[in-house]
């Protein structure tokens, strides 16, 4: 699951300024042994590597049909100095775990269409510290009270992998969120809401889908 209580922040009264990595990082993985059709506009299917209902909703609103797979990884074992590096490393670890499972079960070899895998991760940074997902209602309430009248950063990653060619696009996006005063009744209404993070930048997702569908350069 994603870190930092980001799933709470979208409902709090706030304004936000967004920045992102520029240009998006490009990585080419090893070519997988999967048959692919040669056509100018290849048909493809999408796997969303996330259990987030918000991410499923965003991808559906973009007009895509997809199936969902989740990665069984130990996220706490992955640590980076910078939150931007952390969210990209987590998205890559999720993708690698799902790819390994697909290869082990032979599912990729059964697919006749090009297959894209989308993974993502989100963390909240407060006073320079990456916050873990609250472990209790009291901790969640403490986190939100701390945001009242202050600000935090939400750092998210998006990784799109073409499982047919091995082509990857990965980058991060950071939003500085400035909060108004948060009344106690709003805090109480938020506690227990576990999955409201947006966590899937649609413009970047569409850009990466388009890019990984392009033929690899010789």
TIMAR-809429 format. One record per residue (C-alpha): residue in one letter; x, y, z. Coordinates in nm, 2 decimals. Example, Ala and Ser with C-alpha at 12.3 -4.5 7.8 and 13.67 -1.06 7.14 Angstrom:
// TIMAR-809429
<rec "A", <1.23, -0.45, 0.78>>
<rec "S", <1.37, -0.11, 0.71>>
END
This chain:
// TIMAR-809429
<rec "X", <0.00, 0.00, 0.00>>
<rec "X", <0.11, 0.36, -0.05>>
<rec "X", <0.28, 0.56, 0.22>>
<rec "X", <0.21, 0.88, 0.41>>
<rec "X", <-0.16, 0.91, 0.46>>
<rec "X", <-0.18, 1.06, 0.11>>
<rec "X", <-0.52, 0.89, 0.09>>
<rec "X", <-0.65, 1.15, 0.34>>
<rec "X", <-0.51, 1.46, 0.19>>
<rec "X", <-0.73, 1.50, -0.12>>
<rec "X", <-1.03, 1.57, 0.10>>
<rec "X", <-0.87, 1.84, 0.32>>
<rec "X", <-0.92, 2.21, 0.24>>
<rec "X", <-0.60, 2.31, 0.05>>
<rec "X", <-0.43, 2.46, -0.25>>
<rec "X", <-0.15, 2.29, -0.44>>
<rec "X", <0.15, 2.37, -0.67>>
<rec "X", <0.27, 2.08, -0.89>>
<rec "X", <0.61, 2.01, -1.02>>
<rec "X", <0.75, 1.70, -1.20>>
<rec "X", <1.08, 1.55, -1.32>>
<rec "X", <1.18, 1.70, -1.65>>
<rec "X", <1.24, 1.53, -1.89>>
<rec "X", <1.08, 1.21, -1.78>>
<rec "X", <1.33, 0.93, -1.72>>
<rec "X", <1.35, 0.67, -1.99>>
<rec "X", <1.45, 0.31, -1.93>>
<rec "X", <1.46, 0.02, -2.17>>
<rec "X", <1.43, -0.32, -2.01>>
<rec "X", <1.53, -0.66, -2.16>>
<rec "X", <1.31, -0.77, -2.45>>
<rec "X", <1.07, -1.03, -2.34>>
<rec "X", <1.00, -1.34, -2.56>>
<rec "X", <0.65, -1.26, -2.65>>
<rec "X", <0.49, -1.27, -2.99>>
<rec "X", <0.37, -0.93, -3.12>>
<rec "X", <0.17, -0.82, -3.42>>
<rec "X", <0.32, -0.57, -3.66>>
<rec "X", <0.07, -0.28, -3.72>>
<rec "X", <0.08, 0.10, -3.72>>
<rec "X", <-0.18, 0.12, -3.44>>
<rec "X", <-0.13, -0.20, -3.24>>
<rec "X", <-0.41, -0.33, -3.03>>
<rec "X", <-0.31, -0.36, -2.67>>
<rec "X", <-0.43, -0.45, -2.32>>
<rec "X", <-0.35, -0.29, -1.99>>
<rec "X", <-0.27, -0.44, -1.65>>
<rec "X", <-0.30, -0.20, -1.36>>
<rec "X", <-0.06, -0.31, -1.09>>
<rec "X", <-0.24, -0.15, -0.80>>
<rec "X", <-0.52, -0.23, -0.56>>
<rec "X", <-0.62, 0.14, -0.53>>
<rec "X", <-0.98, 0.20, -0.61>>
<rec "X", <-0.89, 0.57, -0.69>>
<rec "X", <-0.63, 0.46, -0.95>>
<rec "X", <-0.88, 0.22, -1.10>>
<rec "X", <-1.13, 0.50, -1.13>>
<rec "X", <-0.89, 0.74, -1.30>>
<rec "X", <-0.78, 0.48, -1.55>>
<rec "X", <-1.14, 0.39, -1.63>>
<rec "X", <-1.23, 0.76, -1.67>>
<rec "X", <-0.95, 0.78, -1.93>>
<rec "X", <-1.15, 0.53, -2.13>>
<rec "X", <-0.94, 0.22, -2.08>>
<rec "X", <-1.04, -0.13, -2.00>>
<rec "X", <-0.79, -0.32, -1.79>>
<rec "X", <-0.73, -0.60, -1.54>>
<rec "X", <-0.58, -0.56, -1.20>>
<rec "X", <-0.28, -0.74, -1.05>>
<rec "X", <-0.11, -0.65, -0.72>>
<rec "X", <0.25, -0.69, -0.63>>
<rec "X", <0.35, -0.88, -0.31>>
<rec "X", <0.66, -0.69, -0.21>>
<rec "X", <0.81, -0.57, 0.12>>
<rec "X", <0.79, -0.20, 0.06>>
<rec "X", <0.96, -0.12, 0.39>>
<rec "X", <1.27, -0.30, 0.27>>
<rec "X", <1.31, -0.04, -0.01>>
<rec "X", <1.47, 0.29, 0.10>>
<rec "X", <1.61, 0.58, -0.09>>
<rec "X", <1.75, 0.92, 0.03>>
<rec "X", <1.51, 1.12, -0.17>>
<rec "X", <1.13, 1.07, -0.19>>
<rec "X", <1.13, 1.11, -0.57>>
<rec "X", <1.38, 0.82, -0.59>>
<rec "X", <1.18, 0.62, -0.34>>
<rec "X", <0.85, 0.64, -0.53>>
<rec "X", <1.01, 0.54, -0.86>>
<rec "X", <1.20, 0.25, -0.70>>
<rec "X", <0.88, 0.13, -0.54>>
<rec "X", <0.69, 0.15, -0.88>>
<rec "X", <0.97, -0.04, -1.05>>
<rec "X", <0.98, -0.31, -0.77>>
<rec "X", <0.60, -0.36, -0.81>>
<rec "X", <0.64, -0.39, -1.19>>
<rec "X", <0.93, -0.64, -1.16>>
<rec "X", <0.73, -0.85, -0.91>>
<rec "X", <0.43, -0.86, -1.14>>
<rec "X", <0.64, -0.94, -1.45>>
<rec "X", <0.81, -1.23, -1.27>>
<rec "X", <0.47, -1.37, -1.17>>
<rec "X", <0.34, -1.34, -1.53>>
<rec "X", <0.65, -1.51, -1.67>>
<rec "X", <0.64, -1.79, -1.41>>
<rec "X", <0.27, -1.87, -1.48>>
<rec "X", <0.31, -1.84, -1.86>>
<rec "X", <0.04, -1.57, -1.89>>
<rec "X", <0.25, -1.34, -2.11>>
<rec "X", <0.30, -1.61, -2.37>>
<rec "X", <-0.07, -1.66, -2.39>>
<rec "X", <-0.14, -1.30, -2.48>>
<rec "X", <-0.16, -1.22, -2.85>>
<rec "X", <-0.21, -0.85, -2.81>>
<rec "X", <0.06, -0.61, -2.68>>
<rec "X", <0.04, -0.57, -2.30>>
<rec "X", <0.11, -0.26, -2.10>>
<rec "X", <0.17, -0.27, -1.72>>
<rec "X", <0.11, 0.04, -1.52>>
<rec "X", <0.24, 0.08, -1.16>>
<rec "X", <0.26, 0.38, -0.93>>
<rec "X", <0.34, 0.48, -0.58>>
<rec "X", <0.27, 0.79, -0.36>>
<rec "X", <0.43, 0.92, -0.04>>
<rec "X", <0.37, 1.23, 0.18>>
<rec "X", <0.66, 1.44, 0.29>>
<rec "X", <0.60, 1.65, 0.60>>
<rec "X", <0.88, 1.87, 0.74>>
<rec "X", <1.14, 1.67, 0.54>>
<rec "X", <1.02, 1.33, 0.67>>
<rec "X", <0.85, 1.06, 0.45>>
<rec "X", <0.54, 0.96, 0.65>>
<rec "X", <0.43, 0.61, 0.67>>
<rec "X", <0.07, 0.52, 0.64>>
<rec "X", <-0.10, 0.58, 0.98>>
<rec "X", <-0.12, 0.27, 1.19>>
<rec "X", <-0.41, 0.39, 1.40>>
<rec "X", <-0.69, 0.64, 1.41>>
<rec "X", <-0.51, 0.84, 1.67>>
<rec "X", <-0.20, 0.86, 1.46>>
<rec "X", <-0.41, 0.96, 1.15>>
<rec "X", <-0.58, 1.24, 1.36>>
<rec "X", <-0.24, 1.36, 1.48>>
<rec "X", <-0.11, 1.37, 1.12>>
<rec "X", <-0.40, 1.57, 0.99>>
<rec "X", <-0.39, 1.82, 1.29>>
<rec "X", <-0.03, 1.88, 1.20>>
<rec "X", <-0.13, 1.98, 0.84>>
<rec "X", <-0.38, 2.23, 0.96>>
<rec "X", <-0.27, 2.58, 0.85>>
<rec "X", <0.06, 2.43, 0.72>>
<rec "X", <0.18, 2.24, 0.42>>
<rec "X", <0.31, 1.90, 0.31>>
<rec "X", <0.43, 1.76, -0.02>>
<rec "X", <0.27, 1.47, -0.20>>
<rec "X", <0.53, 1.28, -0.43>>
<rec "X", <0.40, 1.03, -0.68>>
<rec "X", <0.55, 0.81, -0.95>>
<rec "X", <0.41, 0.66, -1.26>>
<rec "X", <0.57, 0.37, -1.45>>
<rec "X", <0.44, 0.23, -1.78>>
<rec "X", <0.61, -0.09, -1.91>>
<rec "X", <0.55, -0.25, -2.25>>
<rec "X", <0.57, -0.61, -2.16>>
<rec "X", <0.60, -0.71, -2.53>>
<rec "X", <0.90, -0.49, -2.61>>
<rec "X", <1.05, -0.42, -2.27>>
<rec "X", <1.02, -0.04, -2.32>>
<rec "X", <0.96, 0.16, -2.00>>
<rec "X", <0.88, 0.52, -1.91>>
<rec "X", <0.90, 0.63, -1.55>>
<rec "X", <0.89, 0.97, -1.38>>
<rec "X", <0.77, 1.14, -1.06>>
<rec "X", <0.54, 1.43, -0.99>>
<rec "X", <0.55, 1.65, -0.67>>
<rec "X", <0.26, 1.86, -0.54>>
<rec "X", <0.32, 2.11, -0.26>>
<rec "X", <-0.01, 2.12, -0.07>>
<rec "X", <-0.09, 2.42, 0.14>>
<rec "X", <-0.37, 2.37, 0.39>>
<rec "X", <-0.63, 2.60, 0.54>>
<rec "X", <-0.72, 2.56, 0.90>>
<rec "X", <-0.89, 2.22, 0.94>>
<rec "X", <-1.18, 2.20, 1.18>>
<rec "X", <-1.20, 1.90, 1.42>>
<rec "X", <-1.53, 1.79, 1.26>>
<rec "X", <-1.37, 1.76, 0.92>>
<rec "X", <-1.08, 1.56, 1.08>>
<rec "X", <-1.33, 1.33, 1.25>>
<rec "X", <-1.52, 1.27, 0.92>>
<rec "X", <-1.20, 1.17, 0.74>>
<rec "X", <-1.07, 0.92, 0.99>>
<rec "X", <-1.12, 0.57, 0.86>>
<rec "X", <-1.13, 0.67, 0.49>>
<rec "X", <-0.86, 0.44, 0.35>>
<rec "X", <-0.84, 0.49, -0.02>>
<rec "X", <-0.89, 0.84, -0.15>>
<rec "X", <-0.55, 0.91, -0.29>>
<rec "X", <-0.56, 1.01, -0.66>>
<rec "X", <-0.21, 0.87, -0.73>>
<rec "X", <-0.23, 0.83, -1.11>>
<rec "X", <-0.15, 1.15, -1.31>>
<rec "X", <-0.37, 1.10, -1.62>>
<rec "X", <-0.17, 1.32, -1.85>>
<rec "X", <0.16, 1.15, -1.78>>
<rec "X", <-0.01, 0.81, -1.79>>
<rec "X", <-0.15, 0.88, -2.14>>
<rec "X", <0.19, 1.02, -2.26>>
<rec "X", <0.38, 0.71, -2.14>>
<rec "X", <0.12, 0.47, -2.30>>
<rec "X", <0.17, 0.65, -2.63>>
<rec "X", <0.54, 0.64, -2.60>>
<rec "X", <0.59, 0.27, -2.51>>
<rec "X", <0.36, 0.18, -2.80>>
<rec "X", <0.61, 0.33, -3.04>>
<rec "X", <0.84, 0.08, -3.22>>
<rec "X", <1.19, 0.05, -3.06>>
<rec "X", <1.46, 0.23, -3.25>>
<rec "X", <1.72, 0.00, -3.40>>
END
